[in-house]
Amino acid sequence: MQKVSSHVQRRDGEWVLNTILIEGQEIPFKYKRRKLYKSLKGARVDMIYYPDTEIIASMDFPFMRVIKINLS
């Protein structure tokens, strides 16, 4: 279980891109949903994820792609 320190949601076409930060970690965790979700800030979550990179302006930015997330 990890505690969420920040949760941001923004529209990306038909999807809502969610980005969360976990206490004690600097890499963001990203996942998509069809609709808005309640804020997870301060909640404890259990996740399944894997490392990935995103290329922006010819630079690599690491992040964790979330496959499954559950409130604990």
Backbone atoms as SQL, in Angstrom:
CREATE TABLE atoms (id INTEGER PRIMARY KEY, chain TEXT, resi INTEGER, resn TEXT, atom TEXT, x REAL, y REAL, z REAL);
INSERT INTO atoms VALUES
  (1, 'A', 1, 'MET', 'N', 0.838, -1.183, 0.000),
  (2, 'A', 1, 'MET', 'CA', 0.000, 0.000, 0.000),
  (3, 'A', 1, 'MET', 'C', 0.880, 1.243, 0.000),
  (4, 'A', 2, 'GLN', 'N', 0.486, 2.189, -0.806),
  (5, 'A', 2, 'GLN', 'CA', 1.223, 3.429, -0.912),
  (6, 'A', 2, 'GLN', 'C', 0.258, 4.593, -0.763),
  (7, 'A', 3, 'LYS', 'N', 0.750, 5.678, -0.199),
  (8, 'A', 3, 'LYS', 'CA', -0.099, 6.846, 0.010),
  (9, 'A', 3, 'LYS', 'C', 0.096, 7.852, -1.118),
  (10, 'A', 4, 'VAL', 'N', -1.014, 8.346, -1.669),
  (11, 'A', 4, 'VAL', 'CA', -0.992, 9.299, -2.780),
  (12, 'A', 4, 'VAL', 'C', -0.760, 10.702, -2.237),
  (13, 'A', 5, 'SER', 'N', 0.240, 11.396, -2.789),
  (14, 'A', 5, 'SER', 'CA', 0.500, 12.769, -2.348),
  (15, 'A', 5, 'SER', 'C', -0.097, 13.802, -3.311),
  (16, 'A', 6, 'SER', 'N', -0.326, 13.425, -4.586),
  (17, 'A', 6, 'SER', 'CA', -0.897, 14.343, -5.561),
  (18, 'A', 6, 'SER', 'C', -1.658, 13.548, -6.618),
  (19, 'A', 7, 'HIS', 'N', -2.802, 14.100, -7.064),
  (20, 'A', 7, 'HIS', 'CA', -3.610, 13.452, -8.106),
  (21, 'A', 7, 'HIS', 'C', -4.150, 14.526, -9.038),
  (22, 'A', 8, 'VAL', 'N', -3.836, 14.400, -10.345),
  (23, 'A', 8, 'VAL', 'CA', -4.269, 15.372, -11.352),
  (24, 'A', 8, 'VAL', 'C', -5.004, 14.620, -12.460),
  (25, 'A', 9, 'GLN', 'N', -6.149, 15.191, -12.913),
  (26, 'A', 9, 'GLN', 'CA', -6.913, 14.615, -14.005),
  (27, 'A', 9, 'GLN', 'C', -7.053, 15.648, -15.115),
  (28, 'A', 10, 'ARG', 'N', -6.850, 15.212, -16.366),
  (29, 'A', 10, 'ARG', 'CA', -7.038, 16.132, -17.496),
  (30, 'A', 10, 'ARG', 'C', -7.543, 15.347, -18.701),
  (31, 'A', 11, 'ARG', 'N', -8.330, 16.032, -19.525),
  (32, 'A', 11, 'ARG', 'CA', -8.934, 15.424, -20.717),
  (33, 'A', 11, 'ARG', 'C', -7.880, 15.177, -21.792),
  (34, 'A', 12, 'ASP', 'N', -7.998, 14.024, -22.452),
  (35, 'A', 12, 'ASP', 'CA', -7.137, 13.658, -23.571),
  (36, 'A', 12, 'ASP', 'C', -8.023, 12.989, -24.612),
  (37, 'A', 13, 'GLY', 'N', -8.763, 13.811, -25.374),
  (38, 'A', 13, 'GLY', 'CA', -9.738, 13.273, -26.319),
  (39, 'A', 13, 'GLY', 'C', -10.945, 12.737, -25.560),
  (40, 'A', 14, 'GLU', 'N', -11.308, 11.480, -25.804),
  (41, 'A', 14, 'GLU', 'CA', -12.425, 10.849, -25.096),
  (42, 'A', 14, 'GLU', 'C', -12.012, 10.318, -23.732),
  (43, 'A', 15, 'TRP', 'N', -10.726, 10.253, -23.458),
  (44, 'A', 15, 'TRP', 'CA', -10.207, 9.687, -22.219),
  (45, 'A', 15, 'TRP', 'C', -9.861, 10.781, -21.217),
  (46, 'A', 16, 'VAL', 'N', -9.740, 10.382, -19.956),
  (47, 'A', 16, 'VAL', 'CA', -9.248, 11.266, -18.895),
  (48, 'A', 16, 'VAL', 'C', -7.921, 10.689, -18.425),
  (49, 'A', 17, 'LEU', 'N', -6.837, 11.460, -18.595),
  (50, 'A', 17, 'LEU', 'CA', -5.512, 11.029, -18.192),
  (51, 'A', 17, 'LEU', 'C', -5.307, 11.395, -16.723),
  (52, 'A', 18, 'ASN', 'N', -5.012, 10.396, -15.903),
  (53, 'A', 18, 'ASN', 'CA', -4.780, 10.590, -14.474),
  (54, 'A', 18, 'ASN', 'C', -3.295, 10.443, -14.186),
  (55, 'A', 19, 'THR', 'N', -2.747, 11.370, -13.422),
  (56, 'A', 19, 'THR', 'CA', -1.356, 11.304, -12.999),
  (57, 'A', 19, 'THR', 'C', -1.334, 11.418, -11.485),
  (58, 'A', 20, 'ILE', 'N', -0.687, 10.457, -10.840),
  (59, 'A', 20, 'ILE', 'CA', -0.580, 10.503, -9.377),
  (60, 'A', 20, 'ILE', 'C', 0.887, 10.425, -8.970),
  (61, 'A', 21, 'LEU', 'N', 1.187, 11.047, -7.840),
  (62, 'A', 21, 'LEU', 'CA', 2.501, 10.954, -7.236),
  (63, 'A', 21, 'LEU', 'C', 2.349, 10.228, -5.911),
  (64, 'A', 22, 'ILE', 'N', 3.290, 9.352, -5.619),
  (65, 'A', 22, 'ILE', 'CA', 3.285, 8.554, -4.400),
  (66, 'A', 22, 'ILE', 'C', 4.331, 9.127, -3.447),
  (67, 'A', 23, 'GLU', 'N', 3.993, 9.168, -2.167),
  (68, 'A', 23, 'GLU', 'CA', 4.937, 9.676, -1.169),
  (69, 'A', 23, 'GLU', 'C', 6.235, 8.881, -1.207),
  (70, 'A', 24, 'GLY', 'N', 7.359, 9.601, -1.217),
  (71, 'A', 24, 'GLY', 'CA', 8.670, 8.969, -1.202),
  (72, 'A', 24, 'GLY', 'C', 9.189, 8.571, -2.575),
  (73, 'A', 25, 'GLN', 'N', 8.430, 8.851, -3.635),
  (74, 'A', 25, 'GLN', 'CA', 8.880, 8.528, -4.990),
  (75, 'A', 25, 'GLN', 'C', 8.767, 9.764, -5.872),
  (76, 'A', 26, 'GLU', 'N', 9.709, 9.917, -6.796),
  (77, 'A', 26, 'GLU', 'CA', 9.738, 11.099, -7.656),
  (78, 'A', 26, 'GLU', 'C', 9.129, 10.848, -9.026),
  (79, 'A', 27, 'ILE', 'N', 8.950, 9.596, -9.408),
  (80, 'A', 27, 'ILE', 'CA', 8.432, 9.266, -10.739),
  (81, 'A', 27, 'ILE', 'C', 6.903, 9.252, -10.715),
  (82, 'A', 28, 'PRO', 'N', 6.247, 9.904, -11.700),
  (83, 'A', 28, 'PRO', 'CA', 4.774, 9.905, -11.738),
  (84, 'A', 28, 'PRO', 'C', 4.217, 8.560, -12.200),
  (85, 'A', 29, 'PHE', 'N', 3.006, 8.269, -11.764),
  (86, 'A', 29, 'PHE', 'CA', 2.271, 7.078, -12.163),
  (87, 'A', 29, 'PHE', 'C', 1.096, 7.555, -13.007),
  (88, 'A', 30, 'LYS', 'N', 0.926, 6.991, -14.225),
  (89, 'A', 30, 'LYS', 'CA', -0.116, 7.464, -15.137),
  (90, 'A', 30, 'LYS', 'C', -1.054, 6.326, -15.529),
  (91, 'A', 31, 'TYR', 'N', -2.335, 6.683, -15.676),
  (92, 'A', 31, 'TYR', 'CA', -3.329, 5.742, -16.188),
  (93, 'A', 31, 'TYR', 'C', -4.479, 6.528, -16.804),
  (94, 'A', 32, 'LYS', 'N', -5.279, 5.846, -17.638),
  (95, 'A', 32, 'LYS', 'CA', -6.413, 6.484, -18.317),
  (96, 'A', 32, 'LYS', 'C', -7.719, 5.862, -17.847),
  (97, 'A', 33, 'ARG', 'N', -8.765, 6.696, -17.850),
  (98, 'A', 33, 'ARG', 'CA', -10.127, 6.252, -17.548),
  (99, 'A', 33, 'ARG', 'C', -11.064, 6.912, -18.537),
  (100, 'A', 34, 'ARG', 'N', -12.268, 6.381, -18.660),
  (101, 'A', 34, 'ARG', 'CA', -13.262, 6.953, -19.568),
  (102, 'A', 34, 'ARG', 'C', -13.912, 8.209, -18.980),
  (103, 'A', 35, 'LYS', 'N', -14.074, 8.271, -17.649),
  (104, 'A', 35, 'LYS', 'CA', -14.703, 9.438, -17.032),
  (105, 'A', 35, 'LYS', 'C', -13.911, 9.908, -15.828),
  (106, 'A', 36, 'LEU', 'N', -14.256, 11.107, -15.344),
  (107, 'A', 36, 'LEU', 'CA', -13.573, 11.669, -14.174),
  (108, 'A', 36, 'LEU', 'C', -13.767, 10.773, -12.963),
  (109, 'A', 37, 'TYR', 'N', -12.816, 10.829, -12.060),
  (110, 'A', 37, 'TYR', 'CA', -12.826, 10.013, -10.863),
  (111, 'A', 37, 'TYR', 'C', -12.636, 10.932, -9.668),
  (112, 'A', 38, 'LYS', 'N', -13.071, 10.506, -8.509),
  (113, 'A', 38, 'LYS', 'CA', -12.866, 11.338, -7.324),
  (114, 'A', 38, 'LYS', 'C', -11.370, 11.468, -7.037),
  (115, 'A', 39, 'SER', 'N', -10.995, 12.502, -6.344),
  (116, 'A', 39, 'SER', 'CA', -9.591, 12.748, -6.038),
  (117, 'A', 39, 'SER', 'C', -9.043, 11.653, -5.124),
  (118, 'A', 40, 'LEU', 'N', -7.856, 11.189, -5.430),
  (119, 'A', 40, 'LEU', 'CA', -7.208, 10.148, -4.627),
  (120, 'A', 40, 'LEU', 'C', -6.175, 10.736, -3.671),
  (121, 'A', 41, 'LYS', 'N', -6.076, 12.056, -3.601),
  (122, 'A', 41, 'LYS', 'CA', -5.079, 12.695, -2.745),
  (123, 'A', 41, 'LYS', 'C', -5.285, 12.272, -1.289),
  (124, 'A', 42, 'GLY', 'N', -4.226, 11.753, -0.679),
  (125, 'A', 42, 'GLY', 'CA', -4.273, 11.308, 0.704),
  (126, 'A', 42, 'GLY', 'C', -4.746, 9.872, 0.877),
  (127, 'A', 43, 'ALA', 'N', -5.234, 9.239, -0.177),
  (128, 'A', 43, 'ALA', 'CA', -5.741, 7.864, -0.082),
  (129, 'A', 43, 'ALA', 'C', -4.587, 6.862, -0.161),
  (130, 'A', 44, 'ARG', 'N', -4.838, 5.687, 0.373),
  (131, 'A', 44, 'ARG', 'CA', -3.890, 4.580, 0.247),
  (132, 'A', 44, 'ARG', 'C', -4.362, 3.705, -0.904),
  (133, 'A', 45, 'VAL', 'N', -3.437, 3.394, -1.810),
  (134, 'A', 45, 'VAL', 'CA', -3.789, 2.619, -2.998),
  (135, 'A', 45, 'VAL', 'C', -2.867, 1.418, -3.150),
  (136, 'A', 46, 'ASP', 'N', -3.376, 0.423, -3.841),
  (137, 'A', 46, 'ASP', 'CA', -2.637, -0.768, -4.204),
  (138, 'A', 46, 'ASP', 'C', -2.607, -0.793, -5.725),
  (139, 'A', 47, 'MET', 'N', -1.413, -0.878, -6.340),
  (140, 'A', 47, 'MET', 'CA', -1.319, -0.761, -7.795),
  (141, 'A', 47, 'MET', 'C', -0.485, -1.875, -8.403),
  (142, 'A', 48, 'ILE', 'N', -0.796, -2.159, -9.657),
  (143, 'A', 48, 'ILE', 'CA', 0.048, -2.996, -10.502),
  (144, 'A', 48, 'ILE', 'C', 0.517, -2.073, -11.618),
  (145, 'A', 49, 'TYR', 'N', 1.826, -1.981, -11.835),
  (146, 'A', 49, 'TYR', 'CA', 2.375, -1.035, -12.801),
  (147, 'A', 49, 'TYR', 'C', 3.685, -1.566, -13.377),
  (148, 'A', 50, 'TYR', 'N', 4.147, -0.917, -14.454),
  (149, 'A', 50, 'TYR', 'CA', 5.445, -1.233, -15.023),
  (150, 'A', 50, 'TYR', 'C', 6.104, 0.053, -15.515),
  (151, 'A', 51, 'PRO', 'N', 7.442, 0.074, -15.575),
  (152, 'A', 51, 'PRO', 'CA', 8.144, 1.286, -16.006),
  (153, 'A', 51, 'PRO', 'C', 7.990, 1.516, -17.504),
  (154, 'A', 52, 'ASP', 'N', 7.950, 2.783, -17.896),
  (155, 'A', 52, 'ASP', 'CA', 7.817, 3.174, -19.291),
  (156, 'A', 52, 'ASP', 'C', 8.497, 4.526, -19.462),
  (157, 'A', 53, 'THR', 'N', 8.716, 4.951, -20.702),
  (158, 'A', 53, 'THR', 'CA', 9.288, 6.272, -20.965),
  (159, 'A', 53, 'THR', 'C', 8.446, 6.999, -22.006),
  (160, 'A', 54, 'GLU', 'N', 8.444, 8.309, -21.885),
  (161, 'A', 54, 'GLU', 'CA', 7.710, 9.171, -22.794),
  (162, 'A', 54, 'GLU', 'C', 8.727, 10.135, -23.408),
  (163, 'A', 55, 'ILE', 'N', 8.692, 10.283, -24.719),
  (164, 'A', 55, 'ILE', 'CA', 9.636, 11.172, -25.395),
  (165, 'A', 55, 'ILE', 'C', 8.931, 12.503, -25.697),
  (166, 'A', 56, 'ILE', 'N', 9.463, 13.572, -25.113),
  (167, 'A', 56, 'ILE', 'CA', 8.939, 14.922, -25.322),
  (168, 'A', 56, 'ILE', 'C', 10.120, 15.807, -25.698),
  (169, 'A', 57, 'ALA', 'N', 10.031, 16.445, -26.864),
  (170, 'A', 57, 'ALA', 'CA', 11.089, 17.336, -27.360),
  (171, 'A', 57, 'ALA', 'C', 12.447, 16.630, -27.357),
  (172, 'A', 58, 'SER', 'N', 12.483, 15.407, -27.859),
  (173, 'A', 58, 'SER', 'CA', 13.704, 14.600, -27.990),
  (174, 'A', 58, 'SER', 'C', 14.359, 14.255, -26.652),
  (175, 'A', 59, 'MET', 'N', 13.602, 14.341, -25.559),
  (176, 'A', 59, 'MET', 'CA', 14.126, 13.955, -24.251),
  (177, 'A', 59, 'MET', 'C', 13.251, 12.839, -23.690),
  (178, 'A', 60, 'ASP', 'N', 13.871, 11.895, -22.998),
  (179, 'A', 60, 'ASP', 'CA', 13.147, 10.788, -22.390),
  (180, 'A', 60, 'ASP', 'C', 12.725, 11.154, -20.970),
  (181, 'A', 61, 'PHE', 'N', 11.447, 10.929, -20.672),
  (182, 'A', 61, 'PHE', 'CA', 10.911, 11.150, -19.332),
  (183, 'A', 61, 'PHE', 'C', 10.360, 9.826, -18.818),
  (184, 'A', 62, 'PRO', 'N', 10.950, 9.278, -17.753),
  (185, 'A', 62, 'PRO', 'CA', 10.444, 8.008, -17.223),
  (186, 'A', 62, 'PRO', 'C', 9.158, 8.220, -16.430),
  (187, 'A', 63, 'PHE', 'N', 8.261, 7.229, -16.477),
  (188, 'A', 63, 'PHE', 'CA', 7.061, 7.215, -15.656),
  (189, 'A', 63, 'PHE', 'C', 6.628, 5.776, -15.463),
  (190, 'A', 64, 'MET', 'N', 5.692, 5.554, -14.577),
  (191, 'A', 64, 'MET', 'CA', 5.161, 4.226, -14.334),
  (192, 'A', 64, 'MET', 'C', 3.759, 4.138, -14.931),
  (193, 'A', 65, 'ARG', 'N', 3.523, 3.177, -15.805),
  (194, 'A', 65, 'ARG', 'CA', 2.211, 2.979, -16.423),
  (195, 'A', 65, 'ARG', 'C', 1.408, 2.031, -15.525),
  (196, 'A', 66, 'VAL', 'N', 0.286, 2.526, -15.004),
  (197, 'A', 66, 'VAL', 'CA', -0.542, 1.756, -14.078),
  (198, 'A', 66, 'VAL', 'C', -1.495, 0.859, -14.875),
  (199, 'A', 67, 'ILE', 'N', -1.523, -0.415, -14.522),
  (200, 'A', 67, 'ILE', 'CA', -2.428, -1.372, -15.155),
  (201, 'A', 67, 'ILE', 'C', -3.689, -1.525, -14.317),
  (202, 'A', 68, 'LYS', 'N', -3.515, -1.576, -13.004),
  (203, 'A', 68, 'LYS', 'CA', -4.661, -1.756, -12.107),
  (204, 'A', 68, 'LYS', 'C', -4.408, -0.941, -10.842),
  (205, 'A', 69, 'ILE', 'N', -5.449, -0.255, -10.360),
  (206, 'A', 69, 'ILE', 'CA', -5.337, 0.538, -9.132),
  (207, 'A', 69, 'ILE', 'C', -6.584, 0.284, -8.285),
  (208, 'A', 70, 'ASN', 'N', -6.361, 0.037, -7.000),
  (209, 'A', 70, 'ASN', 'CA', -7.455, -0.210, -6.046),
  (210, 'A', 70, 'ASN', 'C', -7.256, 0.639, -4.806),
  (211, 'A', 71, 'LEU', 'N', -8.334, 1.154, -4.272),
  (212, 'A', 71, 'LEU', 'CA', -8.273, 1.841, -2.983),
  (213, 'A', 71, 'LEU', 'C', -8.129, 0.797, -1.875),
  (214, 'A', 72, 'SER', 'N', -7.311, 1.101, -0.891),
  (215, 'A', 72, 'SER', 'CA', -7.113, 0.160, 0.216),
  (216, 'A', 72, 'SER', 'C', -7.780, 0.652, 1.470);
